[in-house]
Amino acid sequence: MRPHTPKTATRQPLPAGPDAQPTLRTEHDGFGTIELPATALWGAQTQRALQHFAIGTQRMPLALIHAMAEIKRAAAEVHAALGLLPAERAAAIAAAAARVAEGEFDAEFPLSVWQTGSGTQSHMNVNEVIARLASAALAGRDKSAPPVHPNDEVNRGQSSNDVMPSAMHIAVLQACGPLRRALTQLRLALRGKAREFAGIVKIGRTHLQDATPLTLGQEFSAFVAQLGLADRALRRSLAGLHGLALGGTAVGTGLNTDPAFARLVCARLALRSGVRWRVAPNLFAAMAGHEALVAVHAALRQLAISLNKIGNDIRLLGSGPRAGLGELLLPQNEAGSSIMPGKVNPTQVEALAMVCAQVMGHDVAIGIAAAQGQLQLNVCKPLIALNLLDSITLLGDAMASFSRHCVLGLQADRPRIAVLLQRSLMLVTALTPHLGYEAAAAIAKAAQAQGTTLREAALASGLLSAEDFDAWVQPAAMTGPPMPPTPPPPDAAARPITLAAQKADFTAEGAPVAAPPAMRETQISG
């Protein structure tokens, strides 16, 4: 995101001289005349906003600007088709809007996100830039052509109150594409590790205390399943974004717009994007509230919660290298200390944890902002858009980095895992069916108090023989009964196991990839 410059001028003045061009021009609006940079494509209303909202460094997200431009393009084309705008002028507007949507003029949108709660200043910024570009194109063909008006022509049949929420839906849905791809890649990486670690029996832990055994593969299978739940929650929430507020204009009644306008604009947007955009079933609700966006961020919060847990587990399992759990060997990417030579830290987990904290904070702010709908209009739209888009970008980038620089390079320290497993007293749980709870507890307490192994304490109790202990206490057998294998897809035998094939299985509802025979103790689902 480009920093917002609170000054009125955003360009360096041209050098003085006999041939120098003027550095300022004068424009007018309903409040009178105002000077602005001569080369700026924006107009009077944007310039006033630059002066009145010099707040912070955060600009209105460009994804939102681009989405508004897409709406303007479709609107001009529809108005031409309905005979409400001359074809040549509509074509000039549509062409200008397309260039804005492609990001060609991103520097022309300098406004702070901290402005009116409807986003009107940035909406007019888009209208003014498109109008000036379209005017220049028309003048190039006919110098007598009147300039395109940002309100009467570019904004015909529209209002900030219906364009802004529609653009928010479009921008958020588009931004979620890279996010979901990063999520799929992370799930694949974790599932690969779950399969790699399937045969490694280790001690489990509850309350950060020793518990009964499981396999490292089972432990990682939980991560895969958690992210699967988050992915499904996100996918369900995105369906709510397909309804757009277009056609509501000021308060939801559709004043000053053609009855067919919104439906036709949605159809054109759908044709270009491949998304089934439609007019929201209740335009009053679509403008007064933002429940659909709240639901999307709730799914992002769920994802952040799962990622934070997964990252912290990997960090704990990799703690050490000599005074921690030390069951995982994390990739050594960079030096971890400016004073302690050779120290390496779990930096990818720490970055991921900070992103998750930020997303959870964004969720609180979005909830408060979404509650600020007074009567017919929510007036915290820029904040909702800023935080939502920021969460999407941060989570997508963090997952990609965590997968590439941490998960893919994880290794199991098998000797360390074996030592901790054999030292654990909670293997005593296998004796309970044979000796009873109290006798088994007494053996575990004796071993702890005397510093002996569980086997030594058990034999010392006189309650069982060495043969009994060896037959009853088998850590691998304690990891669970064999689970029935998941049937492979019908064409699995003829299909090589490739990343693309795994992705296809992952994205198919209810069709997880079948676990290999070695993974008798667990089934990884997503």
C-alpha positions in Angstrom: 0.0 0.0 0.0 1.4 3.4 -1.0 1.8 5.9 1.9 -0.7 8.7 1.9 0.9 12.1 1.5 -1.1 14.7 3.5 0.1 17.6 1.4 -2.1 19.1 -1.3 0.6 18.8 -4.0 1.7 15.2 -4.8 4.2 16.0 -7.6 7.4 18.0 -7.8 6.9 21.4 -9.4 8.3 21.9 -12.9 11.4 24.0 -13.2 10.9 27.7 -13.7 11.8 29.3 -17.0 10.3 31.0 -20.0 8.9 27.7 -21.3 7.9 26.3 -18.0 4.4 25.0 -17.8 2.1 26.2 -14.9 2.3 24.0 -11.8 -1.2 24.7 -10.7 -4.6 24.8 -12.3 -8.0 26.1 -11.0 -11.1 24.0 -10.8 -14.5 24.6 -9.2 -17.2 22.7 -7.5 -20.3 23.5 -5.4 -18.0 25.1 -2.8 -16.3 27.4 -5.2 -12.8 27.4 -6.9 -9.8 25.6 -5.7 -6.2 25.2 -7.0 -4.7 21.8 -7.6 -1.6 20.4 -9.3 -1.8 21.1 -13.0 -0.9 17.5 -14.0 -3.2 15.8 -11.5 -6.0 13.8 -13.1 -8.3 14.3 -10.1 -10.6 17.2 -9.6 -11.9 19.7 -7.1 -13.6 17.3 -4.7 -10.5 15.1 -4.4 -8.3 18.1 -3.8 -10.6 19.3 -1.0 -10.4 15.8 0.5 -6.6 16.0 0.4 -6.8 19.1 2.5 -9.5 18.0 4.9 -8.4 14.4 5.6 -4.6 14.6 6.1 -4.9 11.7 8.6 -2.3 9.0 8.9 -0.3 7.3 6.2 -2.8 4.6 5.0 -4.3 5.2 1.6 -7.6 3.8 0.4 -6.7 0.2 -0.7 -6.0 0.1 -4.4 -7.9 -3.1 -4.7 -11.0 -1.1 -3.8 -10.2 1.6 -6.4 -9.8 -1.0 -9.1 -13.1 -2.7 -8.2 -14.9 0.7 -8.3 -13.4 1.3 -11.8 -14.7 -2.1 -12.9 -18.1 -1.0 -11.8 -17.8 2.3 -13.7 -16.8 0.5 -16.8 -19.7 -1.8 -16.7 -22.1 1.0 -15.8 -21.0 3.1 -18.8 -21.5 0.1 -21.2 -25.0 -0.6 -19.7 -26.0 3.1 -20.0 -25.0 3.1 -23.6 -27.0 -0.1 -24.3 -30.0 1.5 -22.5 -29.7 4.6 -24.6 -29.0 6.7 -21.5 -25.5 7.9 -22.6 -24.3 8.6 -26.1 -22.3 5.7 -27.4 -19.1 7.6 -28.0 -19.0 9.2 -24.6 -19.9 5.9 -22.9 -17.1 4.2 -24.8 -14.6 6.8 -23.7 -15.7 6.4 -20.1 -15.5 2.6 -20.3 -12.1 2.7 -21.8 -10.8 5.1 -19.2 -12.3 3.0 -16.4 -10.6 -0.1 -17.8 -7.2 1.6 -17.6 -7.8 2.6 -14.0 -8.9 -0.9 -13.1 -5.7 -2.3 -14.6 -3.7 -0.1 -12.2 -2.3 2.3 -14.9 -3.1 5.4 -12.8 -2.6 4.2 -9.2 -0.7 7.3 -8.3 -3.8 9.4 -9.0 -5.6 8.0 -5.9 -3.8 9.7 -2.9 -6.6 9.9 -0.4 -6.4 8.7 3.1 -8.6 5.8 4.1 -9.6 7.9 7.1 -12.3 9.9 5.5 -16.1 9.9 5.3 -17.6 6.6 6.4 -19.3 6.0 3.1 -16.0 6.4 1.2 -17.5 9.2 -0.9 -14.2 11.1 -1.3 -12.4 8.1 -2.8 -15.5 7.3 -4.9 -15.4 10.8 -6.3 -11.7 10.5 -6.8 -12.4 7.6 -9.1 -15.2 9.5 -10.9 -13.0 12.5 -11.5 -10.0 10.6 -12.8 -12.1 8.6 -15.2 -13.9 11.7 -16.3 -10.6 13.6 -17.1 -9.2 10.6 -19.0 -12.4 10.2 -21.0 -12.5 13.9 -21.7 -9.0 13.9 -23.0 -9.8 11.0 -25.3 -12.8 12.7 -26.7 -11.0 16.0 -27.2 -8.3 14.2 -29.1 -10.9 13.3 -31.7 -13.1 16.4 -31.4 -11.8 19.5 -29.7 -15.3 20.9 -29.4 -16.5 17.9 -27.4 -17.7 19.0 -23.9 -15.8 17.5 -21.0 -17.2 14.4 -19.4 -18.9 15.2 -16.1 -17.8 13.0 -13.1 -21.3 13.1 -11.5 -23.7 13.3 -14.4 -22.0 10.8 -16.7 -19.4 8.7 -14.9 -21.6 8.3 -11.8 -25.0 8.2 -13.6 -27.5 6.0 -11.9 -25.1 5.4 -9.0 -24.2 6.6 -5.5 -21.3 6.1 -3.1 -23.8 4.3 -0.9 -24.3 1.4 -3.4 -21.0 1.5 -5.3 -18.7 1.4 -2.3 -20.3 -1.8 -0.7 -20.4 -3.4 -4.1 -16.7 -2.7 -4.7 -15.9 -4.0 -1.2 -17.5 -7.4 -2.1 -15.7 -7.5 -5.5 -12.3 -6.6 -4.0 -12.5 -9.0 -1.1 -13.6 -11.9 -3.3 -10.8 -11.3 -5.8 -8.2 -11.0 -3.0 -9.2 -14.4 -1.5 -8.0 -16.3 -4.6 -4.3 -16.1 -3.7 -5.1 -16.6 -0.1 -6.9 -19.9 -0.7 -4.0 -21.0 -3.0 -1.6 -20.4 -0.2 -3.8 -22.2 2.2 -4.0 -25.3 -0.1 -0.2 -25.3 -0.4 0.3 -25.2 3.3 -2.2 -28.0 3.8 -0.4 -30.1 1.2 3.0 -29.4 2.9 1.6 -30.4 6.3 -0.1 -33.5 4.9 3.2 -34.5 3.3 4.9 -34.3 6.7 2.1 -36.3 8.3 2.8 -39.1 5.9 6.5 -38.8 6.3 6.2 -39.0 10.1 3.5 -41.7 10.1 5.6 -44.4 11.6 7.3 -42.3 14.3 5.8 -43.2 17.7 6.2 -40.4 20.3 4.8 -39.3 23.6 1.7 -37.2 23.6 1.2 -34.3 25.9 -1.9 -32.8 27.5 -1.7 -29.7 29.8 2.0 -29.6 28.7 2.4 -32.8 30.8 3.3 -36.3 29.5 0.3 -38.3 28.2 -0.1 -41.5 26.2 1.7 -42.1 22.9 0.6 -41.2 19.4 2.5 -40.9 16.2 4.1 -37.7 14.9 2.0 -38.3 11.8 -1.2 -38.3 13.8 -0.1 -35.1 15.5 0.4 -33.4 12.1 -2.9 -34.9 10.8 -4.6 -32.6 13.3 -3.0 -29.6 11.7 -4.3 -30.7 8.3 -7.8 -31.2 9.6 -7.9 -27.9 11.4 -6.9 -26.0 8.2 -9.5 -28.0 6.3 -12.2 -26.7 8.7 -11.0 -23.2 8.2 -10.9 -23.6 4.4 -14.5 -24.8 4.3 -15.6 -22.0 6.6 -14.0 -19.5 4.3 -15.5 -21.0 1.2 -19.0 -20.9 2.7 -18.6 -17.3 3.7 -17.5 -16.2 0.3 -20.8 -17.2 -1.2 -22.4 -14.3 0.7 -20.3 -11.7 -1.3 -22.0 -12.5 -4.6 -24.9 -10.1 -3.8 -24.1 -6.5 -4.7 -25.8 -3.4 -3.5 -25.9 -1.8 -7.0 -29.2 -0.2 -7.9 -29.9 1.0 -4.4 -28.4 4.5 -5.0 -28.9 6.7 -2.0 -31.0 4.7 0.5 -31.9 1.5 -1.3 -34.9 2.6 -3.2 -33.2 2.9 -6.6 -33.9 6.6 -7.1 -32.5 8.0 -10.3 -31.5 4.7 -11.8 -33.0 2.6 -14.6 -34.8 -0.5 -13.2 -32.7 -2.7 -15.4 -29.4 -1.0 -14.7 -28.2 -3.1 -11.7 -29.1 -6.4 -13.2 -27.3 -5.6 -16.4 -24.2 -4.3 -14.7 -24.0 -7.5 -12.6 -24.2 -9.5 -15.8 -21.3 -7.6 -17.4 -19.2 -7.9 -14.3 -19.9 -11.7 -14.2 -19.0 -12.0 -17.9 -15.6 -10.5 -17.3 -14.7 -12.1 -13.9 -16.4 -15.5 -14.1 -18.1 -14.8 -10.8 -21.9 -15.0 -10.6 -22.5 -11.5 -9.3 -26.2 -10.7 -8.7 -28.2 -7.9 -7.2 -28.6 -8.3 -3.5 -32.1 -9.5 -2.5 -32.6 -6.6 -0.1 -30.8 -3.4 -1.1 -31.6 -1.7 2.1 -29.8 -4.3 4.1 -26.9 -4.4 1.7 -26.2 -0.7 2.3 -27.1 -0.4 6.0 -25.1 -3.4 7.1 -22.1 -5.5 6.2 -22.9 -8.9 7.6 -21.5 -10.8 4.6 -18.1 -9.1 5.1 -18.2 -9.8 8.8 -18.8 -13.4 8.1 -15.8 -13.5 5.7 -13.5 -12.0 8.4 -14.9 -14.4 11.0 -13.6 -17.2 8.8 -10.3 -15.5 8.5 -10.2 -15.2 12.3 -10.8 -18.9 12.5 -8.0 -19.5 10.1 -5.7 -17.3 12.2 -6.6 -19.1 15.4 -5.7 -22.5 13.8 -2.5 -21.1 12.3 -1.5 -19.7 15.6 -2.0 -23.1 17.3 -0.2 -25.0 14.6 2.7 -22.6 14.6 3.0 -22.7 18.4 3.0 -26.5 18.5 5.8 -26.7 15.9 7.7 -24.1 17.9 7.3 -26.1 21.1 8.2 -29.4 19.5 11.3 -27.7 18.0 12.4 -26.0 21.2 16.0 -26.6 22.2 18.3 -27.6 20.7 19.5 -29.2 24.0 17.3 -27.9 26.8 13.8 -28.1 25.1 11.6 -30.8 23.7 13.7 -31.0 20.6 11.5 -33.5 18.8 11.5 -31.4 15.6 14.5 -29.9 13.8 13.4 -26.6 12.3 15.2 -25.2 9.2 18.0 -22.8 10.0 17.3 -19.8 7.8 19.3 -17.0 9.5 21.2 -16.0 12.6 18.9 -15.6 15.6 21.0 -13.3 17.9 23.3 -10.4 17.7 25.1 -11.5 20.8 24.8 -15.2 21.1 26.8 -16.9 18.3 25.2 -19.9 16.6 21.7 -19.2 18.0 18.9 -20.0 15.6 15.3 -19.0 16.4 11.9 -20.1 15.1 11.5 -16.9 13.2 8.9 -18.1 10.7 6.6 -19.1 13.6 7.1 -15.8 15.2 6.2 -13.9 12.1 3.1 -16.1 11.6 2.0 -15.5 15.2 2.3 -11.8 14.8 0.2 -11.9 11.7 -2.4 -14.0 13.5 -2.5 -11.4 16.3 -3.0 -8.6 13.8 -5.9 -10.5 12.1 -7.6 -11.1 15.5 -7.3 -7.4 16.2 -8.7 -6.5 12.8 -11.7 -8.7 13.6 -12.5 -6.7 16.7 -12.3 -3.5 14.8 -14.4 -4.9 11.9 -17.1 -6.0 14.4 -17.3 -2.6 16.0 -17.3 -0.9 12.6 -20.0 -3.2 11.2 -22.2 -2.2 14.2 -22.0 1.5 13.2 -24.9 1.4 10.8 -27.2 4.2 11.6 -30.6 3.8 9.9 -30.0 3.4 6.2 -26.2 3.4 5.9 -23.2 1.9 7.6 -20.6 4.7 7.9 -17.4 2.7 8.6 -17.0 1.2 5.2 -13.3 2.3 4.6 -12.2 0.7 7.9 -13.9 -2.6 7.1 -12.4 -2.7 3.7 -8.9 -1.7 4.9 -8.8 -4.3 7.6 -10.4 -7.1 5.6 -8.0 -6.7 2.7 -5.1 -6.4 5.0 -6.0 -9.6 6.8 -6.3 -11.4 3.5 -2.9 -10.2 2.3 -1.1 -10.9 5.6 -2.5 -14.4 6.0 -1.8 -15.4 2.4 1.8 -14.1 2.5 2.4 -15.6 6.0 1.1 -19.0 5.0 3.3 -19.0 1.9 6.3 -18.1 3.8 5.7 -20.5 6.7 5.1 -23.4 4.2 8.2 -22.6 2.1 10.7 -21.6 4.8 9.6 -23.8 7.7 7.2 -26.7 7.1 8.8 -28.1 4.0 12.2 -28.3 5.8 11.0 -29.8 9.0 12.8 -33.0 10.2 12.0 -35.4 13.0 14.8 -36.0 15.6 14.1 -39.7 15.9 16.7 -40.5 18.6 15.4 -37.7 20.8 11.7 -38.8 20.3 12.6 -42.4 21.2 14.4 -41.3 24.4 11.5 -39.2 25.6 9.0 -42.0 24.8 10.9 -44.5 26.8 11.3 -42.2 29.7 7.7 -41.3 29.9 5.7 -42.6 32.9 2.4 -42.3 31.2 3.1 -45.6 29.4 1.7 -46.9 32.7 -1.8 -46.4 31.2 -1.3 -49.7 29.4 -1.1 -51.5 32.7 -4.5 -50.2 34.0 -6.6 -52.9 32.3 -4.4 -55.6 33.9 -3.6 -54.2 37.4 -6.3 -51.5 38.0 -6.0 -47.7 38.2 -4.6 -47.5 41.7 -1.9 -50.1 41.4 -0.8 -48.6 38.1 -0.7 -45.1 39.7 1.4 -46.4 42.5 4.0 -47.8 40.1 4.2 -44.4 38.2 4.6 -42.5 41.4 7.3 -44.9 42.6 9.2 -44.5 39.4 9.1 -40.7 39.6 10.0 -40.6 43.2 13.0 -43.0 42.9 14.2 -41.8 39.5 13.8 -45.3 37.9 12.3 -46.4 34.7 8.7 -47.4 34.6 9.7 -51.0 33.8 12.0 -51.1 36.9 9.4 -49.7 39.2 6.8 -52.2 37.8 9.0 -55.2 38.3 9.9 -53.9 41.8 6.2 -53.8 42.7 6.0 -57.6 42.3 2.6 -57.3 40.6 3.8 -58.5 37.2 6.7 -60.2 35.5 9.1 -58.9 32.9 7.3 -60.9 30.3 4.0 -59.3 31.3 5.4 -55.8 31.2 6.9 -56.3 27.7 3.7 -57.8 26.4 1.4 -55.2 27.9 3.5 -52.0 27.4 4.0 -51.6 23.7 3.9 -47.9 22.7 3.2 -48.5 19.0 0.1 -50.5 20.0 -1.1 -47.6 22.1 -1.5 -45.3 19.2 -4.9 -46.6 18.3 -6.6 -49.4 16.5 -6.1 -49.8 12.8 -8.4 -47.6 10.8 -10.1 -48.7 7.6 -8.3 -47.2 4.6 -10.0 -44.4 2.6 -11.0 -45.8 -0.8 -8.9 -44.1 -3.5 -10.6 -42.1 -6.3 -11.8 -44.4 -9.2 -8.9 -43.4 -11.4 -6.2 -43.5 -8.8 -4.5 -46.6 -10.1 -3.9 -45.0 -13.5 -2.9 -41.6 -12.2 0.6 -40.7 -11.0 0.8 -39.2 -7.5 1.7 -35.6 -8.5 1.1 -32.2 -6.7 -1.7 -31.5 -9.2 -3.4 -34.8 -8.4 -3.1 -34.1 -4.6 -4.6 -30.7 -5.1 -7.5 -32.2 -7.0 -8.2 -34.7 -4.2 -7.9 -31.9 -1.6 -10.4 -29.7 -3.3 -12.9 -32.4 -4.0 -15.6 -32.4 -1.2 -15.5 -35.5 0.9 -12.6 -37.1 -1.1 -9.4 -37.0 0.9 -6.4 -38.7 -0.6 -6.1 -42.3 0.6 -3.5 -42.9 3.3 -0.6 -45.2 2.4 -0.5 -48.7 4.0 2.2 -47.5 6.5 -0.3 -45.1 8.0 -2.4 -47.8 9.7 -2.9 -45.7 12.8 -4.3 -42.6 11.3 -6.3 -41.1 8.4 -5.5 -37.6 7.3 -8.5 -35.7 6.2 -8.9 -32.1 5.3 
